[in-house]
Amino acid sequence: MQLDGRGEICPYPQVKTVAALKKLDPSDQLEVLTDHPPALETVPAQAARLGYVADISEVGPAEWCIVLRKG
């Protein structure tokens, strides 16, 4: 599943990520696209509280993909 949070600022990427994680099957992963640097801290931190681990990769100039999977 993919969530496009580009163009959105906090807290929206985090809020939308939590809502998407609650709908996700435990075996699935969520890819969150963002261009908002603070989301690189807030999204993984909130996902960790829900039992997810995060891998962050830069996919473009000032654009990242946060991959969340059940840990």
Backbone hydrogen bonds in HBPLUS format (Angstrom, degrees):
<---DONOR---> <-ACCEPTOR-->    atom                        ^
c    i                          cat <-CA-CA->   ^        H-A-AA   ^      H-
h    n   atom  resd res      DA  || num        DHA   H-A  angle D-A-AA Bond
n    s   type  num  typ     dist DA aas  dist angle  dist       angle   num
A0031-GLU N   A0001-MET O   2.90 MM  30  6.28 159.0  1.95 150.8 157.7     1
A0003-LEU N   A0031-GLU O   2.72 MM  28  6.07 162.7  1.75 166.1 168.4     2
A0033-LEU N   A0003-LEU O   2.88 MM  30  6.26 164.2  1.90 164.9 170.3     3
A0005-GLY N   A0033-LEU O   2.75 MM  28  5.47 147.8  1.85 145.5 154.2     4
A0008-GLU N   A0005-GLY O   3.19 MM   3  5.64 152.8  2.26 134.9 134.5     5
A0012-TYR N   A0009-ILE O   3.03 MM   3  5.95 134.9  2.24 140.1 135.2     6
A0015-VAL N   A0011-PRO O   2.93 MM   4  6.08 168.0  1.94 163.0 167.0     7
A0016-LYS N   A0012-TYR O   2.92 MM   4  5.93 172.4  1.93 157.2 159.4     8
A0017-THR N   A0013-PRO O   2.98 MM   4  6.00 145.7  2.10 136.6 146.4     9
A0018-VAL N   A0014-GLN O   3.00 MM   4  6.23 164.4  2.02 154.9 157.6    10
A0019-ALA N   A0015-VAL O   3.14 MM   4  6.39 162.2  2.18 147.6 152.3    11
A0020-ALA N   A0016-LYS O   3.00 MM   4  6.18 154.6  2.07 142.5 149.3    12
A0021-LEU N   A0017-THR O   2.84 MM   4  6.09 156.7  1.89 154.7 161.5    13
A0022-LYS N   A0018-VAL O   3.11 MM   4  6.31 150.3  2.21 147.4 154.2    14
A0023-LYS N   A0020-ALA O   3.09 MM   3  5.29 142.8  2.23 102.4 113.0    15
A0024-LEU N   A0021-LEU O   3.16 MM   3  4.98 149.2  2.26  98.1 107.4    16
A0028-ASP N   A0025-ASP O   2.94 MM   3  5.33 158.2  1.99 117.2 124.4    17
A0030-LEU N   A0068-LEU O   2.89 MM  38  5.11 157.9  1.94 145.5 152.7    18
A0068-LEU N   A0030-LEU O   2.76 MM  38  5.11 167.8  1.78 154.6 158.9    19
A0032-VAL N   A0066-ILE O   2.82 MM  34  5.00 165.2  1.84 141.9 146.9    20
A0066-ILE N   A0032-VAL O   2.83 MM  34  5.00 164.6  1.86 143.2 147.6    21
A0034-THR N   A0064-TRP O   2.96 MM  30  5.42 159.6  2.00 150.7 154.7    22
A0064-TRP N   A0034-THR O   2.83 MM  30  5.42 168.7  1.84 164.7 168.6    23
A0039-ALA N   A0036-HIS O   2.89 MM   3  5.69 149.1  1.99 130.5 138.7    24
A0040-LEU N   A0037-PRO O   2.97 MM   3  5.52 155.0  2.03 117.5 124.9    25
A0041-GLU N   A0038-PRO O   3.08 MM   3  5.64 159.6  2.12 113.1 119.3    26
A0042-THR N   A0038-PRO O   3.11 MM   4  6.43 170.5  2.12 153.7 156.0    27
A0043-VAL N   A0039-ALA O   3.04 MM   4  5.36 157.1  2.09 128.8 136.1    28
A0045-ALA N   A0041-GLU O   3.23 MM   4  6.17 155.0  2.30 141.4 148.8    29
A0046-GLN N   A0042-THR O   3.05 MM   4  6.14 164.0  2.07 148.7 152.7    30
A0047-ALA N   A0043-VAL O   2.95 MM   4  6.07 161.4  1.98 154.0 160.0    31
A0048-ALA N   A0044-PRO O   2.88 MM   4  5.99 150.1  1.97 144.0 151.5    32
A0049-ARG N   A0045-ALA O   3.30 MM   4  6.62 145.1  2.43 139.4 147.5    33
A0050-LEU N   A0047-ALA O   2.94 MM   3  5.10 137.8  2.12 100.2 112.9    34
A0052-TYR N   A0047-ALA O   2.95 MM   5  5.17 161.5  1.99 133.9 133.4    35
A0051-GLY N   A0048-ALA O   3.01 MM   3  4.93 163.0  2.04 104.0 108.7    36
A0071-GLY N   A0051-GLY O   2.87 MM  20  5.86 177.7  1.88 154.6 154.7    37
A0053-VAL N   A0069-ARG O   2.83 MM  16  5.59 167.0  1.84 163.4 161.6    38
A0069-ARG N   A0053-VAL O   3.08 MM  16  5.59 156.2  2.14 151.6 159.0    39
A0055-ASP N   A0067-VAL O   2.94 MM  12  5.14 148.6  2.04 140.4 150.6    40
A0067-VAL N   A0055-ASP O   2.80 MM  12  5.14 169.8  1.81 157.1 157.2    41
A0057-SER N   A0065-CYS O   2.99 MM   8  5.41 157.3  2.05 147.7 155.1    42
A0065-CYS N   A0057-SER O   2.83 MM   8  5.41 158.8  1.87 159.9 167.1    43
A0059-VAL N   A0063-GLU O   2.85 MM   4  5.67 153.2  1.92 137.3 145.8    44
A0063-GLU N   A0060-GLY O   3.21 MM   3  4.90 142.9  2.35 125.4 114.6    45
